Amino acid sequence: MRRRVTVLGAIAVLLACGADGPATGPPPGQLLLYVDTDAPLTSPDPGALPALFDRVRFDLLPPGATEACAGCSQDFEMQAAVVASAGASVGITYPPGQTGWTARVRLYWSPFASTNGEPDPRSTVDVTVALPAIGAEGVVERTVLLSTDEVGAGPASGPVHPQPGAPSPSAVGTWAGAQRVACTGSARAGEVCVPGGAFWMGTTHSPYASGTSWTGFQPVLPRLVVSSPFYLADREITVTAFRAFASTGPIPYDPGDPFAVTCTFIAGSGHEALPVNCITWTDARAYCLARGDDLPTEAQYEYALGGLRQDPFVWGSDPPTCDGTVFGDPFDPEEPNACTPAQSGPLAVPSQGGRTQDRLQLDAGVVYDLAGNLQEWTLDAWQDYEGSCWSGAGISNDPQCPGAPDAYARSVRGGGWLFNGLFLYSVSRGWATAGETSYNVVGFRCARTAAP
């Protein structure tokens, strides 16, 4: 039976195999195997980098075995302070002088583990360690380094040899991909620097974390993403801004469409300060490109929408409120929904936004309405997570799902004024036909790279 132990102090447990009867005389010889990693780990410090892993599993294997011996498996909580102080270790004893013993050590992110607790291989650093012979008495110290760069790679073809002694100093939190990277250059009016960093794309803080898929939602995706810094528009593009861009020609839309009454750009609507909707992906991207920008990628959007910390919502983990986020305003006033219309008049439309909850507070400024108000076009062609764009293992640097400009479907992110609170989660994703304009719940904002 697997024994699961959670500790708040040093990892200190003995995996004993090969002993017959109770021990007598001097303490038996043992191996003290330390665990070190360059990854950010769980920390109570609010300024710490977001944890990428939170547990480690040890499996002790006798010579020639492919499975752990009985009672020779342990799970532990991994905390940054414990590892940094060389307190993360496991004591192992096996017959003195015997060689061929190995330990499988797996560093993983527990929210991605299966229902029976098995680490997901795509989000796990998996190392098999060749253990040295031990004497009849005394302690042999060795350290195994679990490198974040090896996530999703599976165990190497052969066991690795641990380093002598305890880790000094520890490498915890030094992985380059997780460091906050500032934007180069200067922000323009109306945009905010989103610093680079790492996060799990497809975090499990969602109502469908168990893998259930339903319309507009996808099972979670264990994929470690490194995002370069970028500038992001602090608000959704308004009718006034888009109308100035499109002044050389009419905005393409069928005025006979029954949804036209909720399209904010229609002349005489009095909605010039509101975010523009009913705009094709092609027109939205053309607007951004004309400014020297582009649409944000799905990865950029989710990174920002999770508060750069893979949180459930852009503001953290508290549930959304009707006075803090624009969502759930029914098109039909008699339709039951999460909120009542926020605007006066016979029909609801997107809000001017800027409410108190739906805000990404960064050192460089505030980004508004990422979760609610309007869903937003992204640069990516739509593809299920099982597709080639997203299904690979390992680390993804600034991923994007490419597609021709006239691709049938493009990804949209975030929730909208008509939708309920489920769409506000940072992992919510959907698609819309790139050339259609009848999406009164879809708008956009622009982004531009700011990598060093």
C-alpha positions as CSV (number, residue, x, y, z in Angstrom):
1,M,0.0,0.0,0.0
2,R,1.3,3.5,-0.8
3,R,1.8,5.7,2.2
4,R,1.1,9.3,1.7
5,V,2.7,11.8,4.1
6,T,2.3,15.6,4.1
7,V,4.9,17.4,6.2
8,L,5.3,21.1,7.1
9,G,8.9,20.7,8.2
10,A,11.8,18.7,6.9
11,I,11.2,15.5,5.0
12,A,12.5,12.9,7.4
13,V,11.2,9.3,6.9
14,L,13.0,6.0,6.5
15,L,12.3,3.6,3.6
16,A,13.6,0.3,5.0
17,C,13.9,-2.7,2.8
18,G,15.7,-6.0,3.2
19,A,15.8,-6.0,7.1
20,D,14.8,-9.2,8.9
21,G,13.3,-8.7,12.4
22,P,13.8,-5.8,14.8
23,A,17.0,-3.9,14.6
24,T,19.6,-4.5,17.4
25,G,22.9,-2.9,18.2
26,P,24.2,0.3,16.5
27,P,21.9,2.1,14.0
28,P,22.1,0.4,10.6
29,G,23.8,2.2,7.8
30,Q,21.6,4.3,5.6
31,L,21.6,6.6,2.6
32,L,20.3,10.1,3.2
33,L,19.0,11.2,-0.2
34,Y,18.4,15.0,-0.5
35,V,16.1,16.5,-3.1
36,D,16.9,19.8,-4.7
37,T,15.2,21.6,-7.6
38,D,15.5,24.8,-9.5
39,A,11.7,25.2,-9.7
40,P,9.7,27.7,-7.7
41,L,7.9,25.8,-4.9
42,T,5.0,26.5,-2.5
43,S,5.8,29.4,-0.3
44,P,3.8,31.6,2.2
45,D,5.6,34.7,0.9
46,P,3.1,36.7,-1.2
47,G,5.9,38.1,-3.3
48,A,7.3,34.6,-4.2
49,L,7.2,33.3,-7.7
50,P,4.1,31.1,-8.3
51,A,4.8,27.4,-7.4
52,L,5.2,25.1,-10.4
53,F,5.4,21.9,-8.3
54,D,4.2,21.0,-4.9
55,R,4.9,17.3,-4.2
56,V,7.6,14.7,-4.6
57,R,7.2,10.9,-4.8
58,F,9.9,8.4,-3.9
59,D,9.8,4.8,-5.0
60,L,12.6,2.5,-3.9
61,L,13.4,-0.4,-6.3
62,P,15.5,-3.5,-5.4
63,P,18.2,-4.6,-7.9
64,G,16.7,-5.7,-11.2
65,A,13.1,-4.7,-10.2
66,T,10.9,-2.5,-12.2
67,E,8.4,-1.7,-9.4
68,A,8.9,-0.4,-5.9
69,C,9.3,-2.9,-3.1
70,A,6.4,-3.4,-0.6
71,G,6.0,-0.3,1.6
72,C,8.8,1.5,-0.2
73,S,6.9,4.5,-1.6
74,Q,6.4,7.9,0.0
75,D,4.8,11.2,-1.1
76,F,5.8,14.5,0.5
77,E,4.7,18.1,0.2
78,M,7.5,20.3,-1.2
79,Q,7.9,23.7,0.3
80,A,10.5,26.3,-0.8
81,A,11.8,27.1,2.6
82,V,12.3,23.4,3.5
83,V,14.2,22.6,0.3
84,A,16.3,25.9,0.5
85,S,17.5,24.8,4.0
86,A,18.5,21.3,2.8
87,G,15.7,19.9,4.8
88,A,14.1,17.9,2.0
89,S,15.6,14.4,2.4
90,V,14.6,10.8,2.8
91,G,16.5,8.2,4.7
92,I,16.9,4.8,2.9
93,T,18.3,1.6,4.2
94,Y,19.0,-1.6,2.4
95,P,21.4,-4.5,2.8
96,P,25.0,-3.2,3.4
97,G,27.4,-3.5,0.5
98,Q,24.7,-4.4,-2.0
99,T,24.6,-2.5,-5.3
100,G,21.9,-2.2,-7.9
101,W,19.3,-0.4,-5.8
102,T,17.6,2.6,-7.5
103,A,15.1,5.2,-6.5
104,R,12.5,6.7,-8.8
105,V,12.0,10.4,-7.8
106,R,9.1,12.4,-9.3
107,L,8.4,16.1,-8.7
108,Y,4.9,17.0,-9.8
109,W,2.0,19.4,-9.6
110,S,-0.7,17.7,-7.5
111,P,-3.7,19.4,-9.1
112,F,-2.9,17.5,-12.3
113,A,-2.6,14.1,-10.6
114,S,-5.2,11.4,-11.5
115,T,-8.0,10.6,-9.2
116,N,-5.9,7.8,-7.6
117,G,-3.0,10.2,-7.0
118,E,-0.8,9.1,-9.8
119,P,1.3,12.0,-11.1
120,D,0.5,13.1,-14.7
121,P,3.7,12.4,-16.7
122,R,3.2,15.6,-18.8
123,S,3.6,17.8,-15.7
124,T,6.2,15.7,-13.9
125,V,10.0,15.7,-13.6
126,D,10.8,12.0,-13.5
127,V,14.3,10.8,-12.5
128,T,15.6,7.4,-11.7
129,V,18.6,7.5,-9.3
130,A,21.4,4.9,-9.0
131,L,21.9,4.4,-5.3
132,P,25.4,3.8,-3.8
133,A,26.3,0.9,-1.6
134,I,26.0,1.7,2.1
135,G,28.0,0.3,5.0
136,A,26.7,-1.6,8.0
137,E,26.8,1.6,10.0
138,G,27.0,5.3,9.3
139,V,25.2,7.7,6.8
140,V,26.0,8.3,3.2
141,E,24.7,11.6,1.8
142,R,23.7,12.2,-1.8
143,T,21.7,14.9,-3.6
144,V,19.5,14.5,-6.7
145,L,18.6,17.7,-8.6
146,L,15.2,17.7,-10.3
147,S,15.5,20.2,-13.2
148,T,12.5,21.9,-14.4
149,D,13.8,21.6,-18.0
150,E,13.1,17.9,-17.8
151,V,9.4,18.2,-17.1
152,G,7.4,15.9,-19.3
153,A,10.5,14.1,-20.7
154,G,10.0,10.9,-18.6
155,P,12.8,9.0,-17.0
156,A,16.1,8.9,-18.8
157,S,17.3,5.7,-20.6
158,G,19.4,4.9,-17.6
159,P,19.6,5.9,-13.9
160,V,21.5,9.1,-13.0
161,H,24.1,9.2,-10.3
162,P,23.4,11.6,-7.5
163,Q,25.9,14.2,-6.3
164,P,27.9,13.6,-3.1
165,G,26.8,15.5,0.0
166,A,23.9,17.8,0.8
167,P,22.9,20.6,-1.6
168,S,24.9,23.7,-0.9
169,P,23.5,26.1,-1.8
170,S,20.0,24.9,-2.9
171,A,18.9,25.8,-6.4
172,V,15.2,26.2,-5.5
173,G,13.5,29.0,-7.4
174,T,16.4,29.7,-9.8
175,W,14.9,28.3,-13.0
176,A,15.3,31.0,-15.6
177,G,12.0,30.4,-17.2
178,A,10.1,31.3,-14.1
179,Q,11.8,34.6,-13.4
180,R,9.8,37.8,-13.9
181,V,11.2,39.6,-17.0
182,A,10.5,43.3,-17.5
183,C,9.3,44.8,-20.7
184,T,11.8,46.7,-22.9
185,G,11.1,50.1,-24.2
186,S,8.2,52.3,-22.9
187,A,4.5,51.7,-22.6
188,R,2.3,53.7,-24.9
189,A,-0.8,55.4,-23.7
190,G,-3.5,52.9,-22.9
191,E,-1.2,49.8,-22.5
192,V,0.4,48.0,-19.5
193,C,3.5,45.9,-19.3
194,V,2.8,42.2,-18.5
195,P,6.2,40.8,-17.3
196,G,7.4,37.5,-18.6
197,G,7.2,34.4,-16.5
198,A,6.0,30.8,-16.3
199,F,2.6,29.2,-15.6
200,W,0.7,26.0,-16.1
201,M,-1.6,26.5,-19.1
202,G,-4.8,24.7,-18.4
203,T,-4.7,25.0,-14.6
204,T,-7.3,22.9,-12.8
205,H,-9.0,25.7,-10.9
206,S,-12.2,25.3,-12.8
207,P,-15.6,23.6,-12.7
208,Y,-14.4,21.1,-15.3
209,A,-11.1,20.2,-13.7
210,S,-12.0,16.5,-13.6
211,G,-11.8,16.4,-17.3
212,T,-15.5,16.8,-18.1
213,S,-16.0,18.6,-21.4
214,W,-19.1,20.5,-22.4
215,T,-20.0,23.1,-25.0
216,G,-17.4,25.8,-25.0
217,F,-15.1,24.1,-22.5
218,Q,-12.2,21.8,-22.7
219,P,-10.5,19.3,-20.3
220,V,-7.5,20.7,-18.5
221,L,-4.1,20.8,-20.2
222,P,-0.9,20.1,-18.2
223,R,1.4,22.3,-20.3
224,L,4.2,24.4,-18.8
225,V,4.4,27.7,-20.7
226,V,7.1,30.3,-20.5
227,S,5.7,33.7,-21.6
228,S,7.9,36.5,-22.8
229,P,7.0,40.0,-21.6
230,F,4.4,41.9,-23.6
231,Y,2.4,45.1,-23.6
232,L,-1.4,44.6,-23.3
233,A,-4.1,47.2,-23.9
234,D,-5.6,48.2,-20.5
235,R,-9.1,48.1,-21.9
236,E,-11.1,46.6,-24.7
237,I,-11.1,48.6,-27.9
238,T,-13.9,51.2,-27.9
239,V,-16.4,52.1,-30.6
240,T,-14.8,55.6,-30.9
241,A,-11.3,54.1,-31.5
242,F,-12.5,51.5,-34.0
243,R,-14.7,54.0,-35.9
244,A,-11.7,56.3,-36.4
245,F,-9.8,53.4,-37.9
246,A,-12.7,52.3,-40.1
247,S,-13.7,55.8,-41.2
248,T,-12.5,55.0,-44.8
249,G,-15.3,52.5,-45.3
250,P,-18.4,51.1,-43.6
251,I,-18.1,48.5,-40.9
252,P,-19.3,45.3,-42.4
253,Y,-22.5,44.2,-40.8
254,D,-26.0,43.2,-41.9
255,P,-28.3,45.8,-40.2
256,G,-31.2,43.3,-40.7
257,D,-29.6,40.9,-38.3
258,P,-31.9,40.6,-35.2
259,F,-28.8,41.0,-32.9
260,A,-27.9,44.3,-34.5
261,V,-29.6,46.1,-31.7
262,T,-26.9,45.0,-29.3
263,C,-24.0,45.9,-31.6
264,T,-22.4,48.9,-30.0
265,F,-21.0,50.6,-33.1
266,I,-24.4,51.1,-34.9
267,A,-24.7,54.8,-35.7
268,G,-26.9,56.8,-33.3
269,S,-26.7,54.1,-30.6
270,G,-25.0,56.5,-28.1
271,H,-22.5,53.8,-27.2
272,E,-19.3,55.5,-28.6
273,A,-17.4,55.0,-25.3
274,L,-18.4,51.4,-25.0
275,P,-16.2,48.5,-26.2
276,V,-16.9,47.6,-29.8
277,N,-18.5,44.2,-30.6
278,C,-19.8,42.5,-33.7
279,I,-16.4,42.8,-35.3
280,T,-14.8,40.1,-37.4
281,W,-11.5,38.6,-36.4
282,T,-10.0,39.9,-39.6
283,D,-11.1,43.5,-38.9
284,A,-10.0,43.3,-35.3
285,R,-6.5,42.1,-36.3
286,A,-6.2,44.7,-39.0
287,Y,-6.9,47.4,-36.4
288,C,-4.1,46.0,-34.1
289,L,-1.6,45.6,-37.0
290,A,-2.2,49.2,-38.1
291,R,-1.0,50.3,-34.6
292,G,2.1,48.1,-34.8
293,D,0.4,45.6,-32.5
294,D,-1.4,42.3,-32.9
295,L,-4.1,40.3,-31.1
296,P,-2.9,38.5,-28.0
297,T,-2.2,34.8,-28.2
298,E,-4.3,32.3,-26.2
299,A,-1.3,31.7,-23.9
300,Q,-0.8,35.4,-23.3
301,Y,-4.4,35.9,-22.5
302,E,-4.6,33.0,-20.1
303,Y,-1.4,34.1,-18.4
304,A,-2.9,37.5,-17.8
305,L,-6.4,36.1,-17.0
306,G,-4.9,33.9,-14.3
307,G,-3.3,36.9,-12.6
308,L,0.2,35.6,-13.8
309,R,-0.2,33.0,-11.0
310,Q,-2.5,30.4,-12.7
311,D,-5.3,31.6,-10.3
312,P,-9.0,30.6,-11.0
313,F,-9.8,34.3,-11.9
314,V,-7.9,37.3,-12.8
315,W,-8.5,38.8,-9.3
316,G,-7.7,35.5,-7.4
317,S,-10.0,32.8,-6.1
318,D,-13.1,34.6,-4.8
319,P,-16.3,34.0,-6.8
320,P,-17.4,36.7,-9.2
321,T,-19.9,39.3,-8.1
322,C,-22.4,41.1,-10.2
323,D,-21.3,44.5,-9.0
324,G,-17.6,43.7,-9.5
325,T,-17.6,42.0,-12.9
326,V,-19.7,42.5,-16.1
327,F,-21.5,39.1,-16.8
328,G,-24.9,37.5,-16.8
329,D,-26.9,40.4,-18.2
330,P,-29.7,38.7,-20.1
331,F,-30.7,39.7,-23.6
332,D,-34.2,38.8,-22.7
333,P,-35.2,40.7,-19.5
334,E,-37.3,37.7,-18.4
335,E,-34.5,35.2,-18.7
336,P,-33.2,34.0,-15.4
337,N,-29.4,34.5,-15.1
338,A,-26.7,35.3,-12.6
339,C,-27.1,39.1,-12.7
340,T,-29.6,41.7,-13.8
341,P,-28.9,44.1,-16.6
342,A,-26.3,46.8,-15.7
343,Q,-27.5,49.3,-18.2
344,S,-30.8,51.2,-18.4
345,G,-33.1,50.8,-21.4
346,P,-35.0,48.0,-23.0
347,L,-31.9,46.0,-24.0
348,A,-28.6,45.2,-22.3
349,V,-25.3,45.8,-24.1
350,P,-21.7,45.5,-23.0
351,S,-20.7,47.9,-20.2
352,Q,-18.0,50.6,-20.2
353,G,-16.4,48.2,-17.7
354,G,-13.8,49.0,-15.2
355,R,-15.6,47.5,-12.3
356,T,-13.9,46.8,-9.0
357,Q,-13.3,43.1,-9.2
358,D,-12.3,42.4,-12.8
359,R,-8.9,44.0,-12.7
360,L,-5.4,42.7,-13.2
361,Q,-3.3,44.8,-10.9
362,L,0.4,45.0,-12.1
363,D,3.3,47.1,-11.1
364,A,3.0,49.0,-14.3
365,G,-0.7,49.6,-14.1
366,V,-4.2,48.0,-14.2
367,V,-5.7,45.9,-17.0
368,Y,-9.5,45.9,-16.9
369,D,-12.3,43.5,-18.0
370,L,-10.2,40.5,-19.0
371,A,-12.7,38.1,-17.5
372,G,-16.0,39.7,-18.2
373,N,-17.8,42.3,-20.3
374,L,-16.8,40.9,-23.7
375,Q,-15.1,37.7,-24.8
376,E,-12.1,38.6,-26.9
377,W,-10.5,37.5,-30.1
378,T,-7.1,35.9,-29.9
379,L,-4.5,35.4,-32.6
380,D,-4.7,31.6,-32.5
381,A,-6.6,29.4,-34.9
382,W,-9.0,27.2,-32.9
383,Q,-7.9,23.7,-32.1
384,D,-9.0,21.2,-29.4
385,Y,-6.4,20.5,-26.8
386,E,-6.0,17.1,-28.2
387,G,-4.7,18.6,-31.5
388,S,-1.1,19.0,-32.6
389,C,-0.8,22.6,-31.4
390,W,-1.4,21.7,-27.8
391,S,-0.8,18.0,-27.1
392,G,3.0,17.9,-27.0
393,A,4.9,17.4,-23.7
394,G,7.7,19.5,-22.2
395,I,8.0,23.3,-22.0
396,S,6.4,25.6,-24.5
397,N,7.9,29.0,-25.1
398,D,5.3,31.6,-26.3
399,P,3.1,29.0,-27.9
400,Q,0.6,29.9,-30.6
401,C,-1.6,27.8,-32.8
402,P,-1.0,29.1,-36.3
403,G,-3.6,29.2,-39.1
404,A,-4.3,30.9,-42.4
405,P,-5.9,34.4,-42.2
406,D,-9.2,32.9,-43.5
407,A,-9.2,30.0,-41.0
408,Y,-12.7,28.9,-40.3
409,A,-12.5,29.3,-36.5
410,R,-10.4,31.5,-34.2
411,S,-10.1,31.2,-30.4
412,V,-11.9,33.5,-28.1
413,R,-11.1,33.9,-24.4
414,G,-12.8,35.2,-21.3
415,G,-16.5,35.6,-20.5
416,G,-19.1,38.1,-21.6
417,W,-22.0,40.2,-20.6
418,L,-24.5,37.6,-21.6
419,F,-22.7,34.6,-20.1
420,N,-22.9,33.1,-16.6
421,G,-19.9,33.0,-14.2
422,L,-18.5,29.7,-15.5
423,F,-17.1,31.6,-18.5
424,L,-15.1,33.9,-16.2
425,Y,-12.5,31.2,-15.2
426,S,-9.0,31.8,-16.5
427,V,-9.0,28.5,-18.4
428,S,-12.3,29.1,-20.2
429,R,-11.9,29.0,-24.0
430,G,-14.1,28.8,-27.0
431,W,-14.2,29.6,-30.7
432,A,-16.0,31.9,-33.2
433,T,-16.1,31.9,-37.0
434,A,-13.4,34.3,-38.1
435,G,-15.5,36.1,-40.8
436,E,-18.7,36.4,-38.9
437,T,-19.9,39.7,-37.3
438,S,-23.0,38.5,-35.4
439,Y,-21.1,38.0,-32.1
440,N,-22.5,40.6,-29.8
441,V,-20.5,39.0,-27.0
442,V,-17.0,39.2,-28.7
443,G,-14.7,42.2,-28.8
444,F,-11.0,42.6,-28.7
445,R,-7.9,44.3,-27.4
446,C,-4.3,44.5,-28.8
447,A,-0.9,43.3,-27.5
448,R,2.7,43.8,-28.6
449,T,5.8,42.0,-27.8
450,A,8.2,43.6,-25.3
451,A,10.9,40.9,-25.0
452,P,14.5,42.0,-24.3
